[in-house]
Amino acid sequence: MVPLVMATWLAKQGVEREARIHLQSTAQWAIRRAQLSFEGARQALDAMQQSTEPACSTAHIAHMQSLTANTRFIEEIGYFEGGLLRCNSWGTVATPVHQGAADYLLDDGTEVFTAIRPQVGNGTAMVGLQRGNYNVLIIPSRLADVLTDSPMQIGLVANNGALLAYNDGADRARLATLVQGAQPPAGMWVEQAQAPGWRAIVVSPQTSFSSLLNAQWLWLLPLAIVCAAALVGLVAWLCYRRLSPLGELQIAVSRGEFEVHYQPIMHLAGGQCVGAEALVRWRRPDGSLVRPDLFIPLAEESGLIQPITDQVLALIVKDLGPLLRRHPQLHIAVNLCAEDLKSGRALPVIKRVLEGSGIDPAQLWLEATERGFMDIERARQTIEAAREAGHRVAIDDFGTGYSSLQYLQGLPLDVLKIDKAFIDTIGADAATSAVTGYIIDMAHELGLGIVAEGVETLAQAEYLKARQVDYVQGWLYARALPLEQFLAFFEEHRAPAEGAGA
């Protein structure tokens, strides 16, 4: 709608500008016409002043008649003597007519009468000019009789501010009020032009220029439609970006709409909470949570997982900094994406986040999924750098990715996390049920700590305990908890004495 509204506004502005230029031009032309009329009248007066015929003789009257016939705008020429009209271009005057006082003087001394009633005709008031013994009469409407292509009211204003002349069809009362400075009525345009001794005023209804408005509108309409289409396309594109999953995720990253929930990691033998896995959650502005499986793959695919990881690290320090300082044996596990494991980008970020926090790097475990080991050499470099910085490194979701036993044996890992898919087979009659035992034995053989994920039943816990698994996490103990609930859970399940069971 914006381009259409703008086009309408521009069309109206353009029409008003053109209309005012046209009215101004008409007013200036009315002044020129009046000046020409008065100049012709003055020439006729000068010619009669030089006349040598006897006053009111046949030749004298014939001379006045000739000038009246041959001079445009002049309706009558009169001869005064002793302040009385003796004869005019119509003949001698039987009834005495007094000259009267002029309304004002022109710069050359010509007297101007704004309303003289002629002796012949219908008695319409005329404009009179007098020099010496002679005067001429001019019909006022002819002074303002300008041809226009639309209905206009034209008025001529004399030096003294009086309305001297106006064209046929003009509202004399309205023109008189406008001359005095009144506000133009609604739906009307008023323009004025000034010249020495003259002022012209032109009034026109705005509807007179409707054809010009239509022309302007028809010219601007295609442009407005093109602009509107472009705007609609832009808005649609922005809405698509904003409302698409990726667009929403980008906005969430920029606004920091993520929070961290903590799933407790339990010491299986002692039953104490010795740590937690930090799991990111996306909380929309309306308070709803987006499941990680809906946005984590998209974040990894688009590269947004890295700024999300940075926000998670900052939130861990903010949430658990005091707790970790009070309990140096407590650890928090953080997942690294495959790209961070390959490039090592996250390590400087972690170092910067931990600086001044009082948190021991050993309390921050770094977890990497098997997808991160596709470039095994670069992964090894990152793991070695992480361990040199004091972190423990765990392989997450073991058995579901690409790593081979050869790679596992060659990587400097500290902990192996058994995926829930293998824990679920414990006690089940499935082809993969025996694999869990082999994974545990292999981890023991390699000297790796073990964390079993997804423990949900006592039977699973007993099996793992019998196989000397170190740590467990799962719904049997607790779901991933918001910060306040995790703090309460930890206080309830922490070791009685610092360090016991850890």
Backbone torsions as a table, in degrees:
resi	resn	phi	psi	omega
1	MET	NA	-27.2	-175.3
2	VAL	-58.7	-50.6	178.8
3	PRO	-61.5	-35.8	179.7
4	LEU	-66.8	-42.7	177.1
5	VAL	-64.2	-42.3	178.9
6	MET	-64.0	-39.7	178.9
7	ALA	-63.1	-42.6	177.6
8	THR	-61.8	-45.0	-179.9
9	TRP	-63.4	-44.5	179.5
10	LEU	-64.2	-38.7	178.4
11	ALA	-62.7	-44.0	179.0
12	LYS	-64.7	-41.8	178.2
13	GLN	-63.3	-42.1	178.7
14	GLY	-64.3	-41.7	178.8
15	VAL	-64.9	-43.1	179.9
16	GLU	-63.0	-41.6	178.8
17	ARG	-62.8	-47.0	179.2
18	GLU	-63.9	-40.7	-179.3
19	ALA	-63.8	-42.8	-179.2
20	ARG	-67.8	-36.4	174.7
21	ILE	-62.3	-42.4	-179.7
22	HIS	-65.9	-42.9	178.5
23	LEU	-65.4	-39.3	178.1
24	GLN	-62.7	-41.8	178.0
25	SER	-63.9	-40.2	178.3
26	THR	-64.0	-41.4	178.9
27	ALA	-63.2	-41.9	179.1
28	GLN	-65.9	-37.8	178.2
29	TRP	-67.6	-36.3	176.8
30	ALA	-61.8	-40.0	177.7
31	ILE	-64.5	-43.9	179.5
32	ARG	-61.8	-39.5	179.6
33	ARG	-65.4	-42.5	178.3
34	ALA	-64.4	-39.8	178.8
35	GLN	-63.3	-40.2	177.3
36	LEU	-64.5	-39.8	179.5
37	SER	-63.5	-46.4	-179.8
38	PHE	-66.7	-34.6	178.4
39	GLU	-65.9	-41.4	176.6
40	GLY	-63.6	-39.1	178.2
41	ALA	-64.8	-41.1	179.1
42	ARG	-65.2	-37.2	177.4
43	GLN	-63.7	-39.5	177.6
44	ALA	-65.3	-40.1	178.0
45	LEU	-64.1	-41.4	178.3
46	ASP	-62.7	-39.7	-179.8
47	ALA	-64.1	-41.0	179.9
48	MET	-71.0	-32.0	178.0
49	GLN	-62.1	-29.1	-179.2
50	GLN	-90.5	-0.1	-177.9
51	SER	-66.6	141.6	179.9
52	THR	-110.9	1.8	-179.1
53	GLU	-70.1	150.3	176.3
54	PRO	-60.1	140.9	-176.9
55	ALA	-57.3	130.4	176.0
56	CYS	61.7	17.6	173.5
57	SER	-75.6	170.4	-179.9
58	THR	-58.7	-42.1	179.8
59	ALA	-66.5	-38.2	-179.6
60	HIS	-64.1	-46.2	179.6
61	ILE	-66.1	-39.1	178.5
62	ALA	-61.9	-37.7	178.0
63	HIS	-62.9	-43.8	178.1
64	MET	-64.5	-39.3	178.4
65	GLN	-63.5	-40.2	-179.9
66	SER	-63.6	-43.9	179.6
67	LEU	-66.4	-37.1	179.4
68	THR	-65.3	-39.6	-178.3
69	ALA	-71.8	-32.3	-172.9
70	ASN	-100.0	-0.9	179.2
71	THR	-112.4	121.8	179.5
72	ARG	-62.6	147.2	174.5
73	PHE	79.6	-24.3	-177.4
74	ILE	-77.5	129.5	177.9
75	GLU	-100.8	-26.0	-174.4
76	GLU	-163.2	144.3	172.1
77	ILE	-120.2	132.7	-179.4
78	GLY	-122.6	154.1	179.0
79	TYR	-118.2	124.8	180.0
80	PHE	-109.7	145.4	175.3
81	GLU	-146.9	123.8	-178.6
82	GLY	68.2	27.0	178.4
83	GLY	80.9	4.8	179.7
84	LEU	-121.3	143.9	176.8
85	LEU	-76.1	119.1	-179.1
86	ARG	-96.0	-38.8	178.7
87	CYS	-158.2	166.2	176.6
88	ASN	-146.3	-172.9	-175.6
89	SER	-67.8	-5.6	175.3
90	TRP	-95.7	-14.8	-179.7
91	GLY	136.4	-165.3	178.8
92	THR	-75.0	157.4	-178.0
93	VAL	-111.2	121.2	-177.9
94	ALA	-82.6	-39.0	-177.8
95	THR	-90.5	128.5	-178.3
96	PRO	-62.5	136.9	176.6
97	VAL	-127.7	120.7	-178.9
98	HIS	-78.8	147.4	-177.2
99	GLN	-69.4	-43.6	-179.3
100	GLY	78.3	176.1	-178.1
101	ALA	-95.9	140.5	179.6
102	ALA	-70.2	151.8	177.6
103	ASP	-77.0	-36.5	174.3
104	TYR	-166.0	171.5	-178.4
105	LEU	-112.8	141.9	170.2
106	LEU	-80.2	170.3	-176.3
107	ASP	-61.2	-28.6	-179.2
108	ASP	-89.7	9.1	177.5
109	GLY	91.5	-0.8	178.8
110	THR	-69.0	131.8	178.8
111	GLU	-84.4	141.0	-178.1
112	VAL	-121.9	128.7	175.0
113	PHE	-112.6	125.8	-173.4
114	THR	-86.1	-17.8	-178.1
115	ALA	-150.6	92.7	177.5
116	ILE	-113.3	132.6	177.4
117	ARG	-91.0	116.8	-178.9
118	PRO	-71.9	158.8	-179.6
119	GLN	-79.4	-23.0	-178.0
120	VAL	-118.0	146.7	178.5
121	GLY	104.7	-157.5	-175.3
122	ASN	-91.8	7.7	175.1
123	GLY	79.0	16.4	178.4
124	THR	-64.4	135.5	179.7
125	ALA	-63.7	134.6	-177.5
126	MET	-124.3	165.6	174.5
127	VAL	-91.3	131.3	-178.8
128	GLY	-116.5	140.5	173.2
129	LEU	-121.2	133.9	-175.8
130	GLN	-133.0	136.6	172.4
131	ARG	-137.2	122.7	-178.1
132	GLY	61.5	-125.6	-176.7
133	ASN	-91.2	-0.8	-173.3
134	TYR	-117.1	147.7	170.7
135	ASN	-137.4	158.4	175.6
136	VAL	-125.2	150.1	178.6
137	LEU	-115.3	137.4	-179.3
138	ILE	-128.3	133.4	175.3
139	ILE	-69.0	124.2	-174.2
140	PRO	-55.9	-39.3	-175.3
141	SER	-63.1	-25.8	-179.7
142	ARG	-74.6	-22.4	175.5
143	LEU	-69.1	-30.9	-178.1
144	ALA	-110.5	18.2	-176.2
145	ASP	-83.6	80.7	-179.0
146	VAL	-106.7	129.8	178.9
147	LEU	-71.8	128.8	179.4
148	THR	-131.3	158.8	-180.0
149	ASP	-92.3	5.9	177.4
150	SER	-151.4	156.0	-178.6
151	PRO	-64.9	123.2	179.1
152	MET	-137.1	149.1	172.7
153	GLN	-105.2	122.8	-174.3
154	ILE	-119.7	130.1	177.6
155	GLY	-128.8	144.6	175.7
156	LEU	-110.6	131.3	-175.7
157	VAL	-112.4	132.1	-178.1
158	ALA	-80.8	177.2	-179.5
159	ASN	-56.9	-37.2	-176.4
160	ASN	-83.4	5.8	178.4
161	GLY	88.3	0.9	-179.4
162	ALA	-81.0	145.7	176.3
163	LEU	-74.9	108.7	-172.9
164	LEU	-85.8	-40.7	-175.4
165	ALA	-153.1	157.8	178.0
166	TYR	-155.5	153.9	-174.9
167	ASN	-80.8	168.5	179.6
168	ASP	-63.1	138.4	179.0
169	GLY	86.9	-3.4	-179.5
170	ALA	-77.7	148.2	175.8
171	ASP	-87.6	99.1	-173.9
172	ARG	-59.3	-40.8	-178.5
173	ALA	-64.5	-41.3	179.6
174	ARG	-65.9	-44.2	179.0
175	LEU	-60.3	-40.2	-179.3
176	ALA	-62.4	-40.1	179.2
177	THR	-69.9	-36.6	178.3
178	LEU	-68.2	-35.0	176.5
179	VAL	-61.2	-35.1	-179.1
180	GLN	-80.6	1.8	175.3
181	GLY	100.2	13.0	179.7
182	ALA	-68.6	154.0	177.6
183	GLN	-69.9	138.2	178.6
184	PRO	-65.1	146.3	179.1
185	PRO	-67.5	160.2	180.0
186	ALA	-61.6	141.8	178.4
187	GLY	81.2	10.7	-179.0
188	MET	-125.2	145.6	171.7
189	TRP	-109.6	139.1	-179.3
190	VAL	-128.3	131.6	175.5
191	GLU	-134.8	151.2	179.9
192	GLN	-132.1	153.2	174.7
193	ALA	-131.7	146.0	-174.8
194	GLN	-120.8	141.4	173.5
195	ALA	-146.8	159.3	179.7
196	PRO	-55.1	117.0	178.1
197	GLY	86.5	-5.0	-174.5
198	TRP	-140.5	153.9	169.8
199	ARG	-146.1	132.2	179.1
200	ALA	-114.1	140.3	177.9
201	ILE	-124.5	134.2	-177.6
202	VAL	-126.5	130.3	179.7
203	VAL	-122.6	134.6	180.0
204	SER	-143.9	139.5	174.3
205	PRO	-69.3	143.4	-179.2
206	GLN	-64.2	-28.1	-179.6
207	THR	-66.0	-16.4	179.8
208	SER	-66.1	-19.2	-177.1
209	PHE	-108.3	24.4	-179.0
210	SER	-64.0	-34.2	178.7
211	SER	-65.0	-37.8	177.1
212	LEU	-66.5	-38.1	177.2
213	LEU	-62.4	-43.3	178.7
214	ASN	-61.5	-40.2	179.6
215	ALA	-64.6	-43.8	178.5
216	GLN	-63.1	-42.7	-177.8
217	TRP	-64.9	-42.7	179.8
218	LEU	-65.0	-29.8	177.7
219	TRP	-75.1	-38.1	-176.6
220	LEU	-84.7	-23.4	-175.0
221	LEU	-58.7	-48.1	178.9
222	PRO	-59.5	-40.8	178.6
223	LEU	-62.8	-41.2	179.0
224	ALA	-64.1	-39.7	-179.9
225	ILE	-64.9	-42.2	178.6
226	VAL	-62.4	-46.1	179.3
227	CYS	-63.4	-41.0	179.6
228	ALA	-63.2	-42.9	179.0
229	ALA	-62.4	-40.6	178.5
230	ALA	-64.3	-42.0	179.1
231	LEU	-65.3	-42.3	178.4
232	VAL	-61.2	-42.6	177.6
233	GLY	-62.2	-42.1	179.1
234	LEU	-63.8	-45.1	179.8
235	VAL	-63.7	-41.7	179.0
236	ALA	-62.0	-41.9	179.8
237	TRP	-64.7	-44.5	179.0
238	LEU	-63.8	-41.6	178.3
239	CYS	-63.9	-40.5	179.2
240	TYR	-61.7	-45.6	179.5
241	ARG	-63.7	-40.2	-177.2
242	ARG	-72.5	-39.4	-173.6
243	LEU	-92.8	-10.7	175.4
244	SER	-71.7	156.2	178.9
245	PRO	-53.8	-43.0	-179.9
246	LEU	-66.6	-40.8	178.8
247	GLY	-62.4	-43.3	178.3
248	GLU	-64.0	-38.7	179.8
249	LEU	-66.7	-39.0	177.7
250	GLN	-61.5	-42.6	178.6
251	ILE	-64.6	-41.0	179.8
252	ALA	-61.7	-40.0	178.9
253	VAL	-65.5	-43.9	-178.2
254	SER	-66.5	-31.8	-179.4
255	ARG	-91.4	-8.8	-178.6
256	GLY	65.8	50.9	-176.0
257	GLU	-86.4	17.7	-175.5
258	PHE	-101.9	151.5	173.9
259	GLU	-137.8	167.4	-176.7
260	VAL	-115.9	130.4	169.1
261	HIS	-105.8	153.1	-172.6
262	TYR	-123.4	119.1	176.2
263	GLN	-95.4	118.6	-175.9
264	PRO	-60.0	141.6	170.8
265	ILE	-107.2	123.7	-172.2
266	MET	-105.9	142.8	169.9
267	HIS	-78.1	115.4	-169.5
268	LEU	-63.2	-41.9	-176.2
269	ALA	-71.5	-41.4	-174.5
270	GLY	-96.7	-18.3	178.9
271	GLY	78.4	13.8	179.2
272	GLN	-93.3	154.6	174.0
273	CYS	-83.4	117.7	-177.3
274	VAL	-112.3	-2.1	-179.0
275	GLY	176.8	-168.4	179.5
276	ALA	-159.1	153.0	171.7
277	GLU	-97.3	126.3	179.5
278	ALA	-80.7	121.3	-178.4
279	LEU	-120.7	124.1	-176.2
280	VAL	-77.3	143.6	175.9
281	ARG	-131.0	141.1	179.0
282	TRP	-104.2	112.8	178.1
283	ARG	-104.8	116.3	179.3
284	ARG	-68.5	163.5	178.3
285	PRO	-58.9	-25.9	178.8
286	ASP	-81.2	1.3	177.5
287	GLY	95.3	-11.4	-179.1
288	SER	-76.9	152.5	179.6
289	LEU	-103.7	139.5	175.3
290	VAL	-98.0	131.2	-177.9
291	ARG	-63.3	138.7	-178.9
292	PRO	-58.1	-35.2	-178.5
293	ASP	-67.2	-11.4	178.7
294	LEU	-90.4	-27.4	-176.6
295	PHE	-118.0	-20.8	-179.8
296	ILE	-63.9	-46.0	177.7
297	PRO	-60.3	-40.4	178.8
298	LEU	-65.1	-39.0	179.2
299	ALA	-65.5	-40.2	178.8
300	GLU	-67.1	-39.3	-177.9
301	GLU	-68.4	-36.1	-175.5
302	SER	-92.9	-7.9	-177.2
303	GLY	86.8	1.2	179.0
304	LEU	-76.9	-9.8	-179.8
305	ILE	-63.5	-28.7	-178.2
306	GLN	-69.2	-50.3	174.9
307	PRO	-63.9	-29.3	176.0
308	ILE	-66.0	-43.8	176.8
309	THR	-57.8	-43.1	179.7
310	ASP	-61.2	-41.2	178.9
311	GLN	-66.6	-37.3	178.8
312	VAL	-63.1	-44.2	179.8
313	LEU	-60.2	-44.1	179.8
314	ALA	-64.7	-38.0	-179.6
315	LEU	-68.7	-36.5	178.6
316	ILE	-60.3	-46.6	179.9
317	VAL	-63.7	-40.7	179.8
318	LYS	-67.5	-44.1	-175.6
319	ASP	-72.5	-46.7	-166.4
320	LEU	-114.9	6.6	-179.3
321	GLY	-52.5	-52.1	-180.0
322	PRO	-62.4	-39.9	-178.7
323	LEU	-65.2	-43.0	-179.1
324	LEU	-67.9	-33.7	177.7
325	ARG	-68.8	-35.3	-179.7
326	ARG	-75.1	-27.5	-175.1
327	HIS	-126.9	84.3	-175.7
328	PRO	-63.8	-16.1	178.5
329	GLN	-85.7	-9.1	-179.5
330	LEU	-80.0	138.8	179.4
331	HIS	-129.0	156.5	176.1
332	ILE	-124.6	128.8	-180.0
333	ALA	-97.5	132.7	-179.0
334	VAL	-123.5	135.2	179.6
335	ASN	-82.5	133.1	171.9
336	LEU	-103.3	138.6	178.3
337	CYS	-76.4	165.7	-177.1
338	ALA	-60.4	-38.8	-178.1
339	GLU	-67.2	-39.1	177.8
340	ASP	-67.1	-36.2	177.4
341	LEU	-67.0	-34.1	-179.2
342	LYS	-74.6	-41.9	-174.3
343	SER	-95.3	-21.8	-175.6
344	GLY	74.3	13.7	-176.9
345	ARG	-58.4	-35.1	-172.6
346	ALA	-71.7	-23.4	-174.2
347	LEU	-63.7	-46.2	175.7
348	PRO	-63.0	-32.2	178.1
349	VAL	-65.5	-45.0	179.4
350	ILE	-62.2	-43.1	179.9
351	LYS	-60.0	-43.1	-179.8
352	ARG	-66.3	-39.0	-179.0
353	VAL	-67.9	-37.9	-176.6
354	LEU	-80.1	-17.8	-178.1
355	GLU	-59.9	127.3	178.0
356	GLY	75.8	1.7	-177.8
357	SER	-85.7	-18.6	-176.3
358	GLY	79.1	8.8	-179.6
359	ILE	-94.1	130.1	177.7
360	ASP	-72.5	132.1	177.4
361	PRO	-53.7	-28.7	179.9
362	ALA	-65.9	-17.7	179.1
363	GLN	-81.8	-7.4	179.0
364	LEU	-110.5	104.2	177.6
365	TRP	-86.5	140.5	178.6
366	LEU	-108.9	125.4	-179.7
367	GLU	-108.4	136.6	179.0
368	ALA	-129.2	133.1	176.8
369	THR	-78.9	164.8	-177.2
370	GLU	-66.0	-20.3	177.7
371	ARG	-63.1	-26.2	-179.8
372	GLY	-74.4	-7.1	-176.8
373	PHE	-98.6	13.5	179.4
374	MET	-64.0	-37.9	172.3
375	ASP	-99.7	85.5	-167.6
376	ILE	-63.5	-37.3	-176.7
377	GLU	-67.8	-44.4	-179.5
378	ARG	-70.5	-34.2	176.0
379	ALA	-62.8	-40.8	-180.0
380	ARG	-62.2	-41.0	179.8
381	GLN	-62.1	-42.5	180.0
382	THR	-66.0	-42.7	-179.2
383	ILE	-64.2	-42.7	179.3
384	GLU	-63.1	-41.3	178.6
385	ALA	-64.8	-37.2	-180.0
386	ALA	-66.9	-41.8	-179.7
387	ARG	-68.9	-36.4	176.6
388	GLU	-63.3	-31.0	178.5
389	ALA	-77.6	-5.6	176.9
390	GLY	105.2	-0.7	-177.9
391	HIS	-85.3	151.1	168.1
392	ARG	-94.1	144.7	-175.4
393	VAL	-120.1	131.5	-179.7
394	ALA	-119.8	146.7	171.1
395	ILE	-94.6	122.6	-173.4
396	ASP	-97.2	152.0	176.0
397	ASP	54.1	41.6	-176.5
398	PHE	-59.6	138.7	177.1
399	GLY	96.4	-5.9	-177.7
400	THR	-109.2	-2.4	-174.2
401	GLY	-118.0	-137.5	-169.0
402	TYR	-106.4	-10.4	-171.7
403	SER	-69.8	147.6	175.4
404	SER	-107.5	166.7	179.2
405	LEU	-62.2	-31.3	178.8
406	GLN	-64.1	-45.5	179.1
407	TYR	-64.6	-42.9	-178.3
408	LEU	-60.3	-39.4	-179.9
409	GLN	-69.5	-30.2	-176.3
410	GLY	-88.7	-10.8	-177.9
411	LEU	-90.7	140.7	-179.2
412	PRO	-80.5	69.5	-177.0
413	LEU	-94.4	161.1	177.9
414	ASP	-111.3	-35.6	-171.7
415	VAL	-136.6	144.5	172.8
416	LEU	-117.3	127.6	177.9
417	LYS	-105.3	121.6	-178.6
418	ILE	-82.8	128.4	-177.1
419	ASP	-67.3	150.0	-179.7
420	LYS	-56.6	-30.7	-178.3
421	ALA	-59.6	-33.0	179.2
422	PHE	-83.1	-33.7	178.1
423	ILE	-64.2	-35.6	-179.3
424	ASP	-64.4	-21.8	-177.9
425	THR	-83.9	-7.1	-179.1
426	ILE	-63.6	127.4	179.7
427	GLY	78.2	0.8	-179.8
428	ALA	-101.5	150.1	178.7
429	ASP	-87.9	78.9	-177.6
430	ALA	-131.2	157.5	-177.3
431	ALA	-64.4	-27.4	-176.4
432	THR	-95.1	1.5	-174.3
433	SER	-62.5	-30.3	-178.6
434	ALA	-78.7	-15.1	-175.5
435	VAL	-65.7	-34.2	-177.2
436	THR	-58.9	-44.5	178.7
437	GLY	-62.0	-40.1	179.7
438	TYR	-64.2	-39.2	179.4
439	ILE	-64.0	-42.7	179.9
440	ILE	-63.1	-46.0	-179.9
441	ASP	-61.6	-40.3	-179.7
442	MET	-64.5	-42.1	179.3
443	ALA	-63.1	-41.5	176.9
444	HIS	-61.9	-41.6	-178.7
445	GLU	-62.7	-35.8	-179.4
446	LEU	-86.2	-2.8	178.7
447	GLY	74.1	28.4	-178.8
448	LEU	-95.5	143.2	168.8
449	GLY	-68.6	155.2	-176.4
450	ILE	-125.7	134.5	171.4
451	VAL	-124.4	122.5	178.0
452	ALA	-95.5	124.6	-178.6
453	GLU	-96.1	152.8	171.7
454	GLY	72.3	30.4	178.2
455	VAL	-75.4	123.1	-174.4
456	GLU	-125.6	-13.6	-176.7
457	THR	-129.4	158.2	177.2
458	LEU	-66.5	-35.4	179.9
459	ALA	-60.9	-41.8	177.5
460	GLN	-63.8	-43.2	-179.4
461	ALA	-63.1	-42.4	179.7
462	GLU	-64.6	-40.8	178.3
463	TYR	-61.3	-47.1	-177.8
464	LEU	-66.6	-37.1	179.1
465	LYS	-65.4	-39.3	179.0
466	ALA	-66.7	-28.7	179.3
467	ARG	-91.4	13.2	175.3
468	GLN	59.1	42.4	173.0
469	VAL	-76.6	138.0	-173.6
470	ASP	-74.7	-55.5	-170.0
471	TYR	-130.2	153.1	178.5
472	VAL	-137.7	156.3	171.1
473	GLN	-148.2	148.0	-179.3
474	GLY	159.3	177.6	-173.7
475	TRP	-70.0	-15.5	174.6
476	LEU	-60.9	-28.7	-178.2
477	TYR	-105.4	-49.0	178.8
478	ALA	-174.2	147.4	169.5
479	ARG	-76.0	177.7	172.0
480	ALA	-66.6	126.8	-170.5
481	LEU	-111.1	143.1	169.6
482	PRO	-61.4	165.2	-171.4
483	LEU	-52.6	-53.8	-174.6
484	GLU	-61.6	-39.7	-180.0
485	GLN	-69.8	-35.8	178.2
486	PHE	-66.5	-41.5	179.2
487	LEU	-59.6	-42.8	178.8
488	ALA	-65.9	-40.8	179.5
489	PHE	-62.6	-43.1	-178.4
490	PHE	-63.7	-43.5	179.8
491	GLU	-61.2	-31.0	-178.9
492	GLU	-78.5	-28.0	-172.1
493	HIS	-120.1	14.0	179.1
494	ARG	-78.7	164.1	-178.5
495	ALA	-64.7	141.4	178.9
496	PRO	-57.1	-40.1	177.5
497	ALA	-118.8	142.5	-176.8
498	GLU	-56.2	125.6	177.1
499	GLY	94.1	-16.8	-178.4
500	ALA	-66.7	132.1	176.1
501	GLY	80.1	-12.4	-179.7
502	ALA	-94.0	NA	NA
